[in-house]
């Protein structure tokens, strides 16, 4: 896939220029083309908003108490949006679709774990962030770090098993990788149970060789997981326990003179379908055959024998190369995140491209809300989240958030209020750096961790 995230880069050595990505923790494993979203300055409206927030927060800091979502009581449907540009977290009330608060994290995520343990009935209260070099676990109430899993690879794609017991991570794969290499990529299983003595520790590992494990998705029973090996042109099926590869299926035929390059995948909530994003070209930062993209639909009702049942290409109306997708809970539609175009919709009953929704800008990911009725789409170049009403297949509203929002995840806990973090978030929105400014991995040309 092209690699988009925006997460800050190193100084050139002769002085940082305004357009250069800013220094960031983990930058040696982050995108080389990270864009600094503050290179052209800050718009007047954001300056006024930040100034007002800082003043109001400072005035109330002495008398503010804890947040009303952190007492462990009634579930509060919530969306967490990771703003890659300023390393803040926007917290959205998923019932009113209003911004509750913004907090400074100092790190960010492009593809956080957002498939399972995110529903309205879940009591899982950990955010799992893909960062350059590994995955971080963050408490949803306090926003404090709970664990760090070092993988040693830049791209990391985590997802939880439906019971919240295990976190699975595919590491190493991206369409921007060299066609040949000697790195030994890996897939990890991590203890995700907070009550366990080994929480946050790797419990099993599969070394894959240089095949580019790229993305991780699971079936509803948690017995099987699916990974796409971008450099090896295959769909990999894993058994979660025991943790092992049980099947590998060829990704099919390319639509051009290049390769299929399967690089992202999403299983439906009922475990019947698997959506796969294909690069359709060749690997590398400057591919010999330009990647045009396609979308494949696979039948995984028999998990160990996936079967491709449809492929949607440019000839079928696909307007661009999708980065990833989300499948509607009723399996009626798939929503494709197509940078520069919007959100594409596939009618899964007919397996045909239906339409493209205008979300006001470019996006590479999205996440279902806790009730699985609305799809939240961070729009990187508009600093907003578009909320898609699945019943009507239309954008219902937009919510203004932080700088260059990229990843999102649902939860049922709202963070405790923190005056210092709120002030830092306001200052960070003006381009003022704090702390390590850790980077996340995204696709090339879509990385805004500047």
Phi, psi and omega in degrees: 000159175286157191245112190237120175206316177086053191240038171074136181229184184275161175294146182288344179108337178247025178105132182285134177264167184299328183273352184283142172300147183278154177304142184214147175296133180080012185296337180293342178248003182268177181300141178283340185252029181302139182256139177271109183291350180259010184300328181259014179093188183242135181289156188298322182296318179293325177297316179293319179298313181296319180297317179295320180294317179299315181296314182294318181294318180297322181292328183264355187302326184285343184236007181277146179252199180284164180287162182270004180250007186247018184265002178078013181272230184298141180296140178239102180304122190221148171242135176252124182241127184264116181267099187297327186294324182240006178062033176255168178239123175265129181253123185243134172286115187281357175266315180268347185055049176237148177289126180271311181195166171235136182233148178274127179257324185083354175221184183198182179208144175257321178229071178291162175297119185217016182270302181243170184059031179232001183280170185296337180266001183276144175250013177289127187236036180237135171263134180247113188255129172278116178241162180296114180105352181171204180225136177249141174258130183233134178291129182292333182279313186260345185060026175267149179289136179253329183196158174224127178251112181273124178255335182084002180244152180289302179280131177221134185232099184261150168205150182269151168290155183304330180274359179073011183279326185232145168250129177251138184229123170264130188228134170116340189267142174192150179291344179277358181289156178296147180302329179228148180190174182244007179294143178258093182292169186208160173234131187243149168243131186236143175289116183252008180274113184296339180274356183274147177292342182250022179307132178083003180259147177289126181255344177197154182212139176242116174275130189251347191080190185275073181243348177073058175303123192221104180085156186216129177215157187229157172279167187290338180271351178077006180277329184235148174230157183233135181227142175257129178262097190296322183277345182250004174056050185213154170260122182257133176250128181248144164270131183285321180212106005290153185274101184200159175280127181250344178197150173221130185237136179299142186282357176102199184259140179286162180267353181220201182279358179268214180243166180293312180056063175294127187226346175219155182205150180218122177273145177290158184296336179266359177076016180269326187234153174230122175265131183234128174269130181246141179287320181055073180173220176232161182288163173114161179292331175233078188296142178297319174249113182304141182277123182255342175083151171201170179232125179252146176245124182243143172272118179241025179300329168255095192304327183275000180223066179299144180224125178287129182245347179197152172221127180256126185237182176301325179294340180265005178107357178297120189278347183193189182267113179293145176268313175203186186208166171227140181260133179298145182301333180266007178063018181275337185208156171238139180251122184254133179265108188243102183305136178081351182243318184133210178248115180278151181236125173255129173281108185281349175282325179257350186053050179229150176287127187260308185193172175238126180268133178277115180256007176090010181165208187252138179220153178237358183199169176197176181208144175286144174290169183303329180271359178060028179253335183233144179252125183258123188240106174294129181254106192300318186262012177236357180053046179211166173245125175269132181254115181264124175276110185296323183303323181256354182050052179211159177285118183274324181195169173232150183233126179285132181229208184275198186278123175056060178296138185228305181254160179209154177208150179265161177197182179233020180229137172254139184298151173294145180293144182213106184300318182296316180296323179294319178295317178299321179297320179294318179291323178296328179293346177264004179092009179276118183280147175229145171057216188279337183051056185299146182263154171243164179261133175228189178278151176302144181074001180226035184241118187237036178272055185273000000 
